[in-house]
Amino acid sequence: MKTEFFLILNPDVIIDEVSILKLLNTALNNKNCAIAAPLNIPDADSYGILPEKRNLYEKNKNKFQKNKNRNNQEPQGEICVDTTKGCALLVNSRYFKDVNFFSEKYFLFWEEIDLCRKFLKKKLSIIVNPSSIAHHKQGSSSKFNIKNFFIRIHHNELSPLLYFDIQKNSLYLYKNMFKYFFRIFSYLFIFNLKGSLKNIAKLSANIRYILR
């Protein structure tokens, strides 16, 4: 890569030049910064902890919430996080190359979580600059397309299975398949085609994971 940093933007994200420059300043002012990210509006989960830490978080909420202001307000200054939304990222090219880029096993979902995990293992930082704002119209680029709807649901179900490397003979997978199979016909019975299609996509993701 010829540039020191590169910007990743989803097609449903709006961000202005001022916010991009703020991300660049964050990256330049912190030598170990692998990712500088804006605050994504209106995403409630704009940033957070690694998924594998969530059980620990639930047991120690008071400890973790010290990283946020009281009354759940957004931080007033730059904050180091475990993960951030992949819809808008300023990435350090050298660090990106050092962790061997994005993993090819993910599509659409969780690839940024996996990337953040790899950066953290290298003792690198993911920094959110809340004065940099990105407006994310989540899902609007595929909202009215049935094929895209199916693909999104399918990969949103498949990616966490890959991330956590679930055992193929796990009871968890078979419970999922039974649940989705039941829901497919339940939704058909009440003529909810969208609900049925959603569960077909989830069922197919679990089957695909087992057969891969």
N, C-alpha and C positions, 0 to 999 in steps of 0.2 A: 504494500500500500504506500502511496506517495504522499498522503497527507497525515499529519500527526493525529487528527481526530476526524471522525465522520459522524454524520447525523442520520439517525433512523427515524422516519416518520410514517405512520399509517396514513392511508388515504382519507380516513375520517377524522383526522386531527388538524386543528387550526392553531398555529403558533406564530407570533410576530418576530421580527428581527431583533427587537430589544430583548425579548426573552431568550432567544438563541445566543445572543452576546453574553447574557448573564450566565448561561450554562458554560460558555467558553471560559469566562473568567473563573468560574468554580473549578473547572478542570485544570486551568493554568496555575491557579493558586494552591492547588493540592497535588503534590507530586505523585502520590500513590492513588490518585483518583482514576479508576477504570471506567466508571460511568458517572456522568452528570445528568440529572433528570429534572424535569419541571414538575410542578404540582399539576396533576391532571384533573380538570373540572369536567363533569361532576363526579368522577370516580371516587367512591368512598374508600376503595382499596388501592388508592394511588401508589402506596408504598406499604411495606410491612416487614415481617420476619419470614424466614424460610419455613416452608410447610411442615418440615419435620420438627420444628420447634414449637408448633402450635399447642400441643398437649402440655408442654412445659409452660407456655404462656398462660394457659387457662389456670394452672396451679399457682402461678406467681404474677397475677395481673397487676397488683399494686407496684411491684418492682419494675415491670416493663413499662408501665404507663408513666413513669417518671421522665421518660424520653419525650413526652408530650406535655403541653401546657395544661393547666387545670381546665375543667369544663370541656375537655376533648377538643380544644381549639387547635388549629394548625400551628406548626412551629413558626417562630418569628425569624429564625435564621437557618443557615444550612444545617442539615441533619444527616448523619450517616445511618444507613438502613441496610437490611439484608437483601431486600428485593424491591424492585419498582416496576411499574407497568412498562411493557415493551413498546407501547405505541409512540413514544417520543424519548429518544435516548441520544446523548452525545457520548460517543465511545472512543476511548484511547486506542488507536490502531495497533500500537506495539503490544499493549497488554492483550488485546483481542487476538493477535497472532500467537502470543505466548500460551494462551489456553486452548489453542487449536480451533478458534472460531466457534460458531454455533454448532451444536450437535445436529447431524442430519436425521436423527431418529424422530425429532419433533417437527410438527407442522401446525402452524397457526397459534398454538397454545403451549405454554410452559417452557418454550425455548429461552425466554429471557430469565426465567427462574433458574434454569439449569446453568445459564451463562453467569448469573450472579453468584451462584454457589461455587462455580469454578474460580471466579475472581476472589471470593472470600477465602478459599483454600490457599490462594497465593498471597494472602494478607494485603489485598488491595481493597480500595474503598468504593462503595456505591453511595453517592451523595445527592440528596434532593435539595434543590434550591427553590423554596416556596415563593420567592419573588419572581420566578420564571413560571409563567402560566401557559398551559396548553389546554385547549378545549377539545374534548374527546367525544364525538358523536358516536358512541359505541354501537357497533353492529349496523349502522345506517347504510354502509356500503353494500350490505348483502341482505337487507331487511325484507325486500320484496321478491327475493329469488329463492324458489323452493330447493333447487340443487345446492345453492350456497348455504342455505339454512341447514340442510342435512349434513353437509361437509363440516360446518362449524360445530354442530352438536356431536358428531362422530369423533372429531379430533379433540374436542374439549373433554370427552370421556376417556379417550385413548391415552392422551398425554400424561395424566397423573399415574396411570398404570405403569407406563414406561419409566417415569421419574422414580417411583418407589420400587421399581423392579419386583412387582408382585409375582409370587410363585404361581406357575400355571395350574397347579393342582390345588390352589387355595380355595377354601370354602367361600371366601369373600367373592370371588369371581362367579361362582355358581349361584350364590344368593342373588347377585346382581342380575344375572341372566334370567333367573326365574321371576324376579321382580319386574324386569322390563317386559318379559314375555306376557305376564299377567296384565300389565298396564296397556300393552298394545291392543289387546282384545277388549279391555274395559273401556278404553277411549273410543274404539270403533263402535261399541255397543251404544254409546251416547252420541255418536256421530261427530266426535271431536277428532277430525283428521289430523290437525296440527299436533295434538297431544300424542296421537298414535305414531305419527311420523317421527316425532322427537324420541320416542322410546325405541322405535326400530333402529334409529341411528345409534343409540346407546347400546342396544343389544349387539348390533353388528360390530361395534368397537371392541366389546368384550370377547366376542367370537374371534375377531381378527387377532387380538392379543394372544389368545390361547393357541391359535394356529400358526402364528408367525415363526 
